[in-house]
């Protein structure tokens, strides 16, 4: 899901992006919708997310800056 703000900023509010793929840290996701304007999800108060993904995929996308290789 894209936030309404990000959808307008990045994709010009074009509805044809629904069903298209985006990559987050080299992991492909299909855009399934856009949140309503003003929706801020359930994260910390005052924070907003540009893209919301299923929680099960967070380990594949999240990059730990403190991780050592």
Buried (B, 14 or more C-beta within 10 A) or exposed (E): BBBBBBBBEBBEEEEEBBEEEBEBEEEEBEBEEBBEEEBEEEEEEEEBBEBBBEEEEEEEBEEEEEEEE
